[in-house]
Amino acid sequence: MPTISVDKYDLYEALGQKYTTAEFEELCFEFGIELDEDTENEERPIVNGVQEPPQLKIEIPANRYDMLCFEGIALMLNIFRGKQPTPNFRLVQPASGDLHTITVLEDTMKVRPLVGGAILRNIKFTQKSYDSFIALQDKLHANLARNRTLVAIGTHDLDTIKAPFTYEARPPKDISFVPLNQTKKMDGEELMAFYEKDRHLGRYLHIIKDKPLYPVIYDANRVVCSLPPIINSDHSKIGLNTKNIFIECTATDKTKLEIVVNMMVAMFSVYAAEPFTVEPVKIISDHNGQTRISPNLTPRTTTVEVDYLNGCLGLSESAESISKLLSKMALTVKPSSEDPNGLIEVTIPPTRADILQRCDIMEDLGIAYGFNRLPRISVTKTVGAPLTLNKLADIVRLECGMAGWSEVMPLILCSHDENFAWLNRKDDGKTAVRLANPKTAEYQIVRTSLIPGLLKTIRENKGHSVPIRIFETSDVVFKDPTVERKARNERHFAAAWYGKASGFEEVHGLLDRVMAMLRQAFLTHDEGLSTAPDKQIDFEVTPTPSKRDGYWLEPVDESTFFPGRAAAIHVRLGGKTARIGEFGILHPSVLENFDLKYPVSTLEINLEVFL
């Protein structure tokens, strides 16, 4: 979850009340956020000879974009405490009567096709509110905008540029301007080279660097305002003395574009001469049907059943009582005219983009009522149930744990060599799922066996006393062209014994115990088994209805194991036979590959045949 740092005493002043740390922590808990840290009693950095004021570090739910800044936290807590009504955000026409426009050219469809905008008039910034304004942009970029890939925000001093504006896509060489906080004019290619090693902006260059056209916003005089999503022009830089702010956002996702624009104007329209007013901008984008007025601050309206809200929370509140409680969550609620006792009409402000369904309103009601005050209810009807495969795996896990084996959970990705060459196995190219662009050589494929993970775990714990007995019950993945996704998961169980002796009898005993708990009897040759070993791992099921169910072992000669010290595990279930795995003592070359000095015996079986 995002963590927002706010000045402790500025927030208390905005709330109109001083709190102890425990009291404020309780308030946060009641509202559904969390006080992570109060820095008052800690060492704080000194900047320009002045010690940083005490900070409250507050964890905010990831979908509460309206609380990613000081202004949003103060506003929502004041509404929750009944100290302030829900603001009425309004669009106001400019004094001239003519809206500023952004004309979108069709070439932008090749890079970032969408744009939105708004204007905040007669803003009065202090240093702290200005810093908060910049910080909100950074938080939205990192969170909702996915590091500017989905949305990029540009803010400009409107008094330094001239409308109307155009949003275009042009070759890098044709774009020339002085970037923010720089003095030298650069074209698009020079700018990319200049910021390539920049710790902050360098991570965004890849979004457009290889595109033949770069997106750019011009004013009426062909002055560059910004090169989204990288950087603004120094010409229109905002500062403490900026009075009129032009906000433009370019995007690839329309929903997130609208949310970002709404959050920017809603949070900082409080500093306008007429609070909570916003001047709209007309977007002219006829080629893709996106011509509209931006932003859209019209509240959404929905109806919710009173019985649903009461039933979920175990309450018996009336529509009027529910309406009053939900007003604490910045919602405007009243009993519905259609059914005043059974329905409520909920008006959702533009700041509450997190409310998507009636369950979100039910959650808000639970917060407003107080989760600690909710009655205890016994849930007797539920559709939830554990997967049969997971129940089976839990039986195996429990038995191994009670037998004294330790469970491990290695990663499902591994290197190609670990999965094949280091186990003396060959890759036929039809088995393992490869990553197209692995970040490191250690994560090249999705494992087809649990054994490499167990051996790597032992390697990293060689300092532990021996013997080491570990197991894992988890998925492996195989290519499968017969299914839609071209791959399938398969639940396996594997164990490894590492010690000064071979431990073959240890894994054999574990296999027998697991099979006993799965109600599989051990079959002998007296019970009609063939003596010819099948050396192929094919998992093919063949029907033999005249013979009883159970499992048996057959010797195998595989390069993974020491010659003469390995066996394949076969089962017969419902008259059908299948090879489900193998166990044995690993070959010395395998031990050398994994840097292990003592013998290791391993066991691996496919659990899904028992379903």
Phi and psi in degrees as a GROMACS rama.xvg file:
@    title "Ramachandran Plot"
@    xaxis  label "Phi"
@    yaxis  label "Psi"
@TYPE xy
-63.741  143.141  PRO-2
-113.029  122.894  THR-3
-108.711  127.181  ILE-4
-97.3412  126.979  SER-5
-130.079  151.491  VAL-6
-65.1429  123.381  ASP-7
-58.5537  -51.1094  LYS-8
-80.5376  -24.1292  TYR-9
-66.7875  -39.6165  ASP-10
-67.4161  -42.8111  LEU-11
-62.0775  -36.2245  TYR-12
-66.3768  -40.9895  GLU-13
-66.4362  -30.0456  ALA-14
-83.4103  -12.5514  LEU-15
73.4858  23.6099  GLY-16
-161.726  142.57  GLN-17
-96.1658  141.533  LYS-18
-123.878  150.938  TYR-19
-77.1049  165.603  THR-20
-59.8115  -40.4671  THR-21
-65.6483  -40.2196  ALA-22
-65.7613  -42.5425  GLU-23
-69.6557  -35.3423  PHE-24
-61.7368  -38.336  GLU-25
-67.22  -39.6751  GLU-26
-61.7818  -44.2274  LEU-27
-61.5035  -42.9246  CYS-28
-61.5423  -43.742  PHE-29
-61.8966  -33.7017  GLU-30
-86.2939  -10.542  PHE-31
93.6511  17.3315  GLY-32
-118.468  179.231  ILE-33
-139.159  129.843  GLU-34
-79.2015  112.821  LEU-35
-84.8422  -37.8032  ASP-36
-161.746  142.384  GLU-37
-116.449  116.085  ASP-38
-89.7601  8.0027  THR-39
-59.5463  -38.5906  GLU-40
-97.015  17.2789  ASN-41
-114.242  167.237  GLU-42
-69.9646  128.304  GLU-43
-118.008  146.898  ARG-44
-66.2667  153.798  PRO-45
-107.487  121.727  ILE-46
-119.294  122.423  VAL-47
54.8155  38.9291  ASN-48
79.7434  2.42683  GLY-49
-120.532  131.759  VAL-50
-73.7252  138.32  GLN-51
-59.4593  135.374  GLU-52
-66.2473  160.217  PRO-53
-57.2586  137.094  PRO-54
-114.604  144.926  GLN-55
-105.632  121.567  LEU-56
-100.549  113.401  LYS-57
-115.237  128.02  ILE-58
-85.2278  126.922  GLU-59
-111.813  138.145  ILE-60
-54.7589  142.546  PRO-61
-62.4738  -22.9222  ALA-62
-96.9903  3.17286  ASN-63
-95.007  74.5172  ARG-64
-66.4008  -19.7617  TYR-65
-77.0434  -3.02936  ASP-66
-120.794  26.7019  MET-67
-89.4565  12.1743  LEU-68
-148.681  166.984  CYS-69
-55.2767  -45.6618  PHE-70
-61.8303  -41.5837  GLU-71
-68.2635  -40.8807  GLY-72
-63.4512  -47.2633  ILE-73
-61.9616  -43.4994  ALA-74
-62.6058  -49.2213  LEU-75
-68.3902  -36.4972  MET-76
-69.5306  -35.4228  LEU-77
-67.4886  -40.3113  ASN-78
-64.3789  -42.5795  ILE-79
-61.2699  -37.779  PHE-80
-85.2047  1.467  ARG-81
75.6255  17.7963  GLY-82
-89.8832  -12.2483  LYS-83
-152.805  137.809  GLN-84
-76.0176  163.934  PRO-85
-64.6809  126.132  THR-86
-61.9325  150.304  PRO-87
-103.006  96.6327  ASN-88
-74.9876  129.388  PHE-89
-130.046  145.871  ARG-90
-91.5444  132.79  LEU-91
-122.914  142.498  VAL-92
-76.2409  148.934  GLN-93
-67.0177  161.27  PRO-94
-59.6394  -33.3337  ALA-95
-74.7477  -18.5799  SER-96
87.6835  -11.8469  GLY-97
-106.25  125.077  ASP-98
-73.5691  144.486  LEU-99
-67.8906  150.075  HIS-100
-124.566  152.711  THR-101
-122.466  113.999  ILE-102
-93.9699  124.093  THR-103
-99.2648  125.693  VAL-104
-88.8114  153.622  LEU-105
-65.3947  -27.294  GLU-106
-61.8079  -21.0799  ASP-107
-65.5766  -17.645  THR-108
-60.603  -21.9057  MET-109
-81.524  -14.4556  LYS-110
-127.117  -71.0918  VAL-111
-135.523  100.692  ARG-112
-78.1877  -15.0623  PRO-113
-114.546  149.807  LEU-114
-146.731  147.389  VAL-115
-139.178  166.288  GLY-116
-162.983  169.183  GLY-117
-167.52  165.428  ALA-118
-131.47  131.407  ILE-119
-105.162  121.77  LEU-120
-101.065  144.51  ARG-121
54.3225  49.5489  ASN-122
-79.6542  142.362  ILE-123
-119.557  105.313  LYS-124
-93.9289  144.157  PHE-125
-106.979  173.59  THR-126
-60.931  -39.5389  GLN-127
-70.6236  -42.1384  LYS-128
-69.7988  -33.2592  SER-129
-64.8479  -44.7593  TYR-130
-61.9712  -38.0925  ASP-131
-66.3761  -37.4346  SER-132
-61.0272  -43.8733  PHE-133
-69.0007  -40.8731  ILE-134
-65.0426  -36.1385  ALA-135
-62.6924  -40.01  LEU-136
-60.0125  -43.6883  GLN-137
-63.3293  -41.9222  ASP-138
-65.3467  -43.2567  LYS-139
-65.6789  -38.9126  LEU-140
-60.5546  -44.0026  HIS-141
-75.7772  -30.4002  ALA-142
-97.2929  -85.915  ASN-143
-64.8517  -38.2684  LEU-144
-82.9408  -0.230408  ALA-145
50.7022  59.9277  ARG-146
54.6661  46.564  ASN-147
69.9744  1.49926  ARG-148
-70.8679  -33.0795  THR-149
-95.7569  -39.4037  LEU-150
-144.237  142.669  VAL-151
-131.514  134.907  ALA-152
-104.254  135.396  ILE-153
-126.245  133.3  GLY-154
-123.343  137.59  THR-155
-139.024  149.619  HIS-156
-76.6701  108.088  ASP-157
-62.3162  -26.6086  LEU-158
-73.8614  -10.0553  ASP-159
-99.9367  -6.07887  THR-160
-130.364  168.882  ILE-161
-129.255  130.773  LYS-162
-79.6184  161.386  ALA-163
-79.3101  162.047  PRO-164
-108.403  154.828  PHE-165
-127.387  142.562  THR-166
-113.1  116.166  TYR-167
-129.185  171.711  GLU-168
-128.538  120.36  ALA-169
-132.905  158.056  ARG-170
-59.1632  145.481  PRO-171
-54.0655  -37.8236  PRO-172
-66.7097  -23.0404  LYS-173
-86.919  -6.38495  ASP-174
-102.879  119.113  ILE-175
-138.404  125.953  SER-176
-165.562  170.316  PHE-177
-93.3031  114.142  VAL-178
-64.9241  162.193  PRO-179
-53.9444  130.581  LEU-180
64.7455  21.3821  ASN-181
-117.965  170.479  GLN-182
-118.949  -15.1092  THR-183
-100.187  134.354  LYS-184
-75.0608  137.443  LYS-185
-134.218  151.413  MET-186
-90.9819  179.203  ASP-187
-60.1727  -41.0664  GLY-188
-69.9358  -40.5415  GLU-189
-64.834  -37.4335  GLU-190
-64.2873  -41.8256  LEU-191
-61.8155  -42.2928  MET-192
-67.7335  -37.8039  ALA-193
-65.8467  -40.4377  PHE-194
-96.7767  6.36431  TYR-195
-58.2869  -36.582  GLU-196
-103.817  9.94631  LYS-197
-70.9145  128.946  ASP-198
-66.4151  -30.2866  ARG-199
-90.253  -54.9366  HIS-200
-85.4139  -20.7805  LEU-201
-59.5927  -28.8826  GLY-202
-76.7887  -8.32593  ARG-203
-101.441  -10.8703  TYR-204
-61.1543  -33.2839  LEU-205
-62.2591  -19.7708  HIS-206
-62.9489  -37.5978  ILE-207
-126.241  -5.39057  ILE-208
-54.9137  -40.134  LYS-209
-94.0668  7.84614  ASP-210
-80.0321  144.856  LYS-211
-69.9709  -25.0463  PRO-212
-123.871  142.476  LEU-213
-108.383  140.481  TYR-214
-73.0738  144.544  PRO-215
-153.379  144.849  VAL-216
-113.528  125.439  ILE-217
-111.629  152.532  TYR-218
-93.8518  -171.84  ASP-219
-64.5867  -25.3919  ALA-220
-94.5377  13.1467  ASN-221
63.607  29.3688  ARG-222
-86.1604  129.069  VAL-223
-69.2628  126.934  VAL-224
-91.2341  -43.1331  CYS-225
-160.733  157.611  SER-226
-115.744  83.7723  LEU-227
-73.2277  148.283  PRO-228
-97.3422  30.4067  PRO-229
-93.8434  -61.8695  ILE-230
-158.803  153.718  ILE-231
-87.6119  169.248  ASN-232
-83.3897  145.382  SER-233
-68.1422  -22.2087  ASP-234
-60.5899  -39.1802  HIS-235
-106.703  23.8335  SER-236
-59.0055  135.003  LYS-237
-89.2043  158.25  ILE-238
-152.644  -170.975  GLY-239
-62.6691  -28.6815  LEU-240
-91.3628  1.08374  ASN-241
-65.4212  133.385  THR-242
-106.981  -37.8478  LYS-243
-120.955  121.831  ASN-244
-112.119  125.732  ILE-245
-98.107  119.771  PHE-246
-107.856  124.534  ILE-247
-126.656  141.311  GLU-248
-131.715  129.411  CYS-249
-106.594  151.595  THR-250
-158.007  166.168  ALA-251
-112.477  -7.33476  THR-252
-127.384  117.601  ASP-253
-66.2638  -43.6293  LYS-254
-61.0807  -47.5302  THR-255
-69.6386  -30.6566  LYS-256
-60.4392  -47.6113  LEU-257
-64.2602  -39.2126  GLU-258
-64.3757  -45.5195  ILE-259
-63.2037  -46.4801  VAL-260
-61.0332  -44.3852  VAL-261
-61.9973  -40.7015  ASN-262
-66.2432  -42.4712  MET-263
-60.6904  -47.1134  MET-264
-77.3458  -34.3636  VAL-265
-66.9812  -40.9438  ALA-266
-72.0106  -33.8376  MET-267
-110.685  0.871262  PHE-268
-69.1255  -12.1467  SER-269
-63.5203  -23.7704  VAL-270
-91.2998  0.760812  TYR-271
-71.7161  158.238  ALA-272
-57.7536  -37.9806  ALA-273
-110.648  97.3232  GLU-274
-54.0506  145.619  PRO-275
64.5408  28.2561  PHE-276
-113.578  144.264  THR-277
-136.549  136.565  VAL-278
-91.7681  123.449  GLU-279
-78.7825  166.468  PRO-280
-125.284  141.736  VAL-281
-92.3555  124.972  LYS-282
-96.5904  121.868  ILE-283
-106.904  104.453  ILE-284
-142.242  69.047  SER-285
-70.0342  -28.3346  ASP-286
-65.4837  -26.4891  HIS-287
-121.386  14.9458  ASN-288
69.4521  25.031  GLY-289
-105.112  18.358  GLN-290
-67.2134  127.35  THR-291
-168.612  175.669  ARG-292
-99.4743  130.623  ILE-293
-124.245  136.379  SER-294
-87.1336  167.454  PRO-295
-101.953  101.775  ASN-296
-100.036  14.6855  LEU-297
-68.083  125.174  THR-298
-65.3815  149.78  PRO-299
-89.4187  148.007  ARG-300
-126.167  136.253  THR-301
-145.191  164.82  THR-302
-117.683  145.628  THR-303
-134.438  141.313  VAL-304
-74.3391  133.914  GLU-305
-63.4746  -39.3956  VAL-306
-62.8804  -35.7651  ASP-307
-64.4341  -47.1631  TYR-308
-63.8744  -45.5359  LEU-309
-67.1773  -39.9917  ASN-310
-65.4822  -40.038  GLY-311
-66.8307  -34.6233  CYS-312
-103.308  -3.09282  LEU-313
72.5988  30.8653  GLY-314
-106.832  174.274  LEU-315
-140.067  45.4132  SER-316
-81.3035  150.071  GLU-317
-80.2886  168.266  SER-318
-61.7052  -38.4073  ALA-319
-66.1481  -41.5012  GLU-320
-66.4496  -41.1101  SER-321
-63.9213  -39.5681  ILE-322
-61.3532  -41.7238  SER-323
-66.6639  -40.9275  LYS-324
-65.3707  -43.6093  LEU-325
-69.1856  -20.6214  LEU-326
-65.0049  -20.1599  SER-327
-71.6046  -14.4309  LYS-328
-105.998  23.7283  MET-329
69.2538  21.5485  ALA-330
-105.034  144.467  LEU-331
-101.86  116.019  THR-332
-130.464  142.843  VAL-333
-150.78  155.919  LYS-334
-60.2824  139.956  PRO-335
-69.2934  142.654  SER-336
-68.8086  -22.8374  SER-337
-71.5502  -42.3941  GLU-338
-149.592  86.3509  ASP-339
-58.4887  -26.1118  PRO-340
-95.174  -22.8851  ASN-341
-108.248  -15.8465  GLY-342
-131.881  148.005  LEU-343
-120.852  147.504  ILE-344
-104.232  119.084  GLU-345
-109.58  124.169  VAL-346
-102.842  120.605  THR-347
-103.747  120.078  ILE-348
-71.0796  163.046  PRO-349
-64.2162  -16.7211  PRO-350
-75.8288  -19.573  THR-351
-99.677  62.945  ARG-352
-68.4204  -13.3252  ALA-353
-76.3202  -15.1378  ASP-354
-87.5692  111.364  ILE-355
-115.99  -34.2996  LEU-356
-137.168  174.397  GLN-357
-65.8672  -24.3126  ARG-358
-66.4436  -28.5363  CYS-359
-68.5928  -36.8555  ASP-360
-68.7566  -37.8392  ILE-361
-61.9023  -40.3918  MET-362
-63.1956  -42.0458  GLU-363
-62.5743  -37.6909  ASP-364
-64.2668  -39.6492  LEU-365
-62.2213  -39.6803  GLY-366
-67.054  -45.5653  ILE-367
-64.5956  -38.5071  ALA-368
-72.0062  -35.2296  TYR-369
107.3  108.882  GLY-370
-59.7409  -32.796  PHE-371
-70.7424  -16.5282  ASN-372
-95.2826  -8.76341  ARG-373
-64.1553  139.607  LEU-374
-69.203  149.516  PRO-375
-75.3978  131.313  ARG-376
-125.881  148.488  ILE-377
-98.184  118.804  SER-378
-86.3341  112.123  VAL-379
-105.656  -14.7996  THR-380
-124.318  126.678  LYS-381
-152.932  149.742  THR-382
-97.8066  -6.52021  VAL-383
-75.0985  142.529  GLY-384
-161.429  147.293  ALA-385
-67.6388  147.048  PRO-386
-65.1718  142.544  LEU-387
-57.4023  -38.6504  THR-388
-63.1038  -39.7741  LEU-389
-69.7282  -35.3413  ASN-390
-63.7804  -41.2828  LYS-391
-62.8745  -45.2863  LEU-392
-62.6486  -36.3877  ALA-393
-65.9073  -34.3366  ASP-394
-61.817  -44.9322  ILE-395
-66.6864  -42.5908  VAL-396
-61.3332  -43.5702  ARG-397
-63.1582  -44.3958  LEU-398
-65.0129  -40.5827  GLU-399
-65.8684  -40.042  CYS-400
-62.4304  -43.1142  GLY-401
-69.867  -21.5402  MET-402
-83.5367  -0.400798  ALA-403
95.3434  12.5831  GLY-404
-95.0617  147.411  TRP-405
-100.126  133.518  SER-406
-84.4267  139.237  GLU-407
-126.811  160.573  VAL-408
-136.94  76.8062  MET-409
-68.7296  169.818  PRO-410
-73.0025  153.65  LEU-411
-79.9146  -15.8554  ILE-412
-94.7328  146.831  LEU-413
-152.345  175.576  CYS-414
-81.1  160.238  SER-415
-63.5307  -41.8256  HIS-416
-64.3718  -41.4388  ASP-417
-60.4811  -36.8494  GLU-418
-80.9375  -25.7786  ASN-419
-123.764  -73.3784  PHE-420
-58.5628  -41.5951  ALA-421
-70.121  -18.5357  TRP-422
-100.065  11.179  LEU-423
59.3059  36.3759  ASN-424
-114.904  152.102  ARG-425
-103.288  143.914  LYS-426
-95.5648  117.423  ASP-427
-85.0913  0.497431  ASP-428
79.3147  -2.82298  GLY-429
-116.369  9.41839  LYS-430
-110.762  -54.6021  THR-431
-93.4224  143.977  ALA-432
-87.5707  120.958  VAL-433
-95.8054  146.908  ARG-434
-80.8659  135.091  LEU-435
-68.0675  -37.0789  ALA-436
-140.898  70.0723  ASN-437
-64.3789  139.831  PRO-438
-71.6624  -36.0238  LYS-439
-134.987  162.722  THR-440
-67.5497  -16.9137  ALA-441
-76.568  -18.5537  GLU-442
-125.567  71.6073  TYR-443
-100.574  -34.2619  GLN-444
-137.157  166.252  ILE-445
-89.2948  128.594  VAL-446
-59.5608  146.674  ARG-447
-108.897  -0.980279  THR-448
-147.246  148.572  SER-449
-84.1155  -12.4454  LEU-450
-61.3551  -45.2088  ILE-451
-56.9418  -39.4276  PRO-452
-64.7212  -39.034  GLY-453
-66.0881  -42.3171  LEU-454
-68.0093  -37.6635  LEU-455
-66.1331  -35.6511  LYS-456
-63.5784  -43.2455  THR-457
-63.6347  -42.5861  ILE-458
-58.3061  -41.0316  ARG-459
-78.3702  -5.62995  GLU-460
-125.026  31.407  ASN-461
-64.1018  -21.838  LYS-462
-73.5369  -11.0766  GLY-463
-72.4656  150.678  HIS-464
-65.6218  146.334  SER-465
-97.6561  155.466  VAL-466
-79.5574  153.371  PRO-467
-105.181  126.1  ILE-468
-124.063  110.324  ARG-469
-130.8  157.526  ILE-470
-147.382  163.597  PHE-471
-146.173  140.206  GLU-472
-124.016  103.685  THR-473
-159.268  -174.526  SER-474
-93.1767  145.841  ASP-475
-117.265  166.527  VAL-476
-129.929  137.543  VAL-477
-126.516  147.962  PHE-478
-64.5231  141.041  LYS-479
-150.73  95.398  ASP-480
-67.0601  -8.71071  PRO-481
-82.2984  -13.3913  THR-482
-106.624  161.825  VAL-483
-62.3172  -41.3047  GLU-484
-84.3428  0.236202  ARG-485
65.9125  15.3124  LYS-486
-156.363  156.66  ALA-487
-140.611  148.101  ARG-488
-89.046  150.855  ASN-489
-141.646  127.456  GLU-490
-83.2998  121.724  ARG-491
-117.758  158.413  HIS-492
-121.765  133.46  PHE-493
-141.339  151.01  ALA-494
-142.63  153.893  ALA-495
-141.151  136.376  ALA-496
-116.92  126.571  TRP-497
-125.646  120.756  TYR-498
-169.914  -174.379  GLY-499
-74.3496  -23.2245  LYS-500
-102.358  170.509  ALA-501
-68.0552  -36.2479  SER-502
75.9482  13.7742  GLY-503
-58.2106  -43.2133  PHE-504
-67.8333  -24.0169  GLU-505
-68.2286  -48.1851  GLU-506
-72.1111  -29.9783  VAL-507
-63.3205  -44.6385  HIS-508
-62.8989  -39.1768  GLY-509
-64.5927  -41.2055  LEU-510
-59.2414  -45.7952  LEU-511
-61.9764  -38.4114  ASP-512
-67.5822  -43.8651  ARG-513
-62.42  -43.644  VAL-514
-65.337  -35.4061  MET-515
-63.4142  -41.4889  ALA-516
-70.1292  -23.916  MET-517
-89.6045  8.72704  LEU-518
60.0892  43.7497  ARG-519
-113.834  120.299  GLN-520
-82.1765  151.951  ALA-521
-85.3229  126.4  PHE-522
-99.7046  144.392  LEU-523
-113.605  174.602  THR-524
-67.3155  -23.7138  HIS-525
-65.9851  -14.5362  ASP-526
-99.9234  22.9313  GLU-527
93.1848  18.8919  GLY-528
-79.4178  147.441  LEU-529
-75.8529  142.875  SER-530
-89.862  -7.68367  THR-531
-81.3447  117.813  ALA-532
-72.6396  139.318  PRO-533
-97.7747  112.126  ASP-534
-92.8111  6.20307  LYS-535
-100.619  136.948  GLN-536
-91.2104  91.5649  ILE-537
-118.59  -15.7644  ASP-538
55.403  18.9909  PHE-539
-77.3693  131.369  GLU-540
-92.541  127.042  VAL-541
-123.644  134.661  THR-542
-78.5767  131.99  PRO-543
-138.706  77.7993  THR-544
-68.9666  -15.3078  PRO-545
-82.2526  -7.16384  SER-546
-112.302  152.347  LYS-547
-82.0789  158.543  ARG-548
-72.5462  154.646  ASP-549
156.607  -166.629  GLY-550
-132.836  156.592  TYR-551
-149.252  167.75  TRP-552
-116.979  145.234  LEU-553
-135.465  137.808  GLU-554
-65.4312  144.81  PRO-555
-132.977  155.87  VAL-556
-120.556  92.9021  ASP-557
-122.068  144.347  GLU-558
-68.8692  -13.5955  SER-559
-69.0139  -31.2461  THR-560
-109.606  161.183  PHE-561
-64.9364  134.826  PHE-562
-55.5893  131.808  PRO-563
77.5044  5.07986  GLY-564
-126.289  43.1813  ARG-565
-147.665  152.556  ALA-566
-143.752  144.534  ALA-567
-90.6882  146.988  ALA-568
-107.202  122.406  ILE-569
-117.406  148.903  HIS-570
-132.766  154.386  VAL-571
-122.263  120.778  ARG-572
-129.043  122.672  LEU-573
59.8298  32.1534  GLY-574
82.7281  0.228979  GLY-575
-110.721  136.501  LYS-576
-105.68  151.058  THR-577
-157.391  146.862  ALA-578
-87.919  124.894  ARG-579
-110.878  -6.89752  ILE-580
166.244  -163.694  GLY-581
-157.665  160.691  GLU-582
-146.74  158.976  PHE-583
168.545  -175.985  GLY-584
-90.6033  128.212  ILE-585
-68.3949  148.161  LEU-586
-67.1903  144.738  HIS-587
-55.371  -33.0295  PRO-588
-67.0605  -31.6201  SER-589
-66.8102  -42.6149  VAL-590
-62.0739  -39.3815  LEU-591
-65.736  -40.3822  GLU-592
-60.5805  -36.5239  ASN-593
-96.5041  9.76414  PHE-594
58.372  49.8927  ASP-595
-116.438  133.967  LEU-596
-98.9081  -15.0569  LYS-597
-109.918  160.306  TYR-598
-62.7309  152.088  PRO-599
-133.772  132.214  VAL-600
-112.179  136.352  SER-601
-127.89  158.631  THR-602
-139.074  135.56  LEU-603
-146.752  130.267  GLU-604
-136.504  156.973  ILE-605
-90.2895  120.079  ASN-606
-83.6021  -19.6095  LEU-607
-68.7744  -17.722  GLU-608
-69.1373  -16.4991  VAL-609
-89.8681  -1.4571  PHE-610
